[in-house]
Amino acid sequence: MIELLEASHLALEGENILHEAKAFSTGILHERVSGLDSQLFKCAVHALELPLHWRVQWFDIKWQISLYEQREDKQSNLLELAKLNFNTVQATHQRDLREISRWWRDLGLMEHVDFTRDRLVESFLCALGLSQEPRLSSLRKSLTKVVILILVIDDVYDLYGSLEELECFTSAITRLSTMPPNLFLSSLLSLFSLTGLSDASRRDSEQIQQLPECMKVCFRALNDVIHEIAYDIGKDEDWHRVLPHLAKAWADFCNALLTEAKWDNMGYTPSLEEYLSNAWTSSSGPLIMSHASFFVGHMNLEDVADLLERKRDLIYNVSMIIRLCNDLGTSTAERDRGDAPSSVVCYMREANVPEDIARKHIKELINQEWKSINAYCFSNAETPFVRTFIDVTVNAARVAHMLYQFGDGFGVQDGDIRRQILSSVIHPLALN
C-alpha cells in the first residue's frame, strides 16, 4: 500500500487509474497505520505526510539512512560510505554558508532596514534544496542572495511602502530593465544624480530621491546583487549583457507585487483565475529560475533565453506550486492580519464555500500541476545541461512543500524549519 501510494504521485495527465490508486491506498493506510510494526509505521506516516517524489532528496537522506540502519540485513560498509558521503558534501555546504554569511554581513542591509525579515540561513536552505551537488556552489550562493532579497523586497511591498512609493520603486526597476546593455550602468547611476538627464529621466530621479531612505537602500542593495550575480555569470566578457536579463526578471516580480498592493489598497478580491494569472509571477518562481538558468551549464546568452522559453510551461507549473503551497501555509495568519487575499480566500469568496473546502480545492490544483511536471521528470530527450535545469526547477516545487508543509517556514524561526537546518546543514552524521 505504501509503494502504491508513492507510485500514484508519479501520474501523468489523464492517468485516472493512478488517481483512484491514490485515494484507495491513502484510505487503507489511514485505517491500518496504527496497527503496523515500527518500521512500516514510520514509512507509512512519512508517505502520508508527503510522498518521496514531492520531497527534496537531500533533506530526506538522514531519515533514509536511519531507517536503513535499523534493518537486520543492512550492509555496514555501504552504510558507512553513505554517511561519509553525506558528511563530505555537507562540509561543502557549510563552506558555502560561511562565505554567504560574510557577504550578508558586509552588505549591511539590516542595519538600515528594520521592518523586514532577517532570514539568511533559511534562504540558504532554499538554495540548497534546489542544488546540492558540490560543483554547483556558485549557483547556491547566488540563489541565496536572490532569495534573501526576494524576502526584503516582498516586505517593502507588503509592510512598508505607500502605493505611491511602490509605484515609483517599481518604475525605477522597470526602466532599468528596458535599457540596452551598454547603457545599463549609466542609466542606473542617473537614478541617483540629476545631471545630464532627459526630462523623463529627471522626473524619475527626483521621485527616487524622495523615497524613504530605507527604500533607497533596498534599491541600491538590489542593484549591487544584480551586478554581483551578473559578473559571476559573465566574468570579464558578457556580464554587462546579462544585466538587463536579470533586471527584467526583477522588474516582472516587482510589477506583480505592485498589482497585489493595488488590489489591497482598493480592498479588491480578484477571482481565483485573475489572482493566479498574477500570483505565479509574484511567487518568485520565474525570478529564481531566470537566475538559475545561467549556472547550469556553459551556455551563451541566446541559449539561456531559448531554454527559458522552451521550458516556460515547466516554470509556470512549478511557480504555481510555490504560490499555492505558500498560500496554504500562510493564508490563515494573513487573513487574521488583514493582508491581501490569497488563493484560498479568493476561492472561498468566489465559490461561497468554507475554508476547508477551499483548501481542498487548492490541494487538488497542486496535484494537477504535479501531473504536468511529471512529464518533464521522466523525459529522456534532454541534454545534460537541460536535465540539470529541469532538476533544479522541479526541486523548487519540492522546497515549497518543505517550507510550507506545517505553516510559514519564513515567518517562524523555530520548529520544523529550524530542525531541518540543523539536520541538513549543521550536524554531520556520526561515524563508527
Secondary structure as UniProt FT lines:
FT   HELIX           2..8
FT   TURN            9..10
FT   TURN            13..14
FT   HELIX           16..32
FT   HELIX           33..35
FT   HELIX           38..49
FT   HELIX           52..54
FT   HELIX           57..69
FT   TURN            72..73
FT   HELIX           76..107
FT   HELIX           109..111
FT   HELIX           120..130
FT   HELIX           134..136
FT   HELIX           137..155
FT   HELIX           156..160
FT   HELIX           163..177
FT   HELIX           181..190
FT   TURN            191..192
FT   TURN            195..196
FT   HELIX           199..209
FT   HELIX           213..266
FT   HELIX           272..282
FT   HELIX           285..292
FT   TURN            293..295
FT   HELIX           301..310
FT   HELIX           312..337
FT   HELIX           343..351
FT   HELIX           355..377
FT   HELIX           384..404
FT   TURN            405..406
FT   TURN            409..411
FT   HELIX           416..421
FT   HELIX           422..426
//
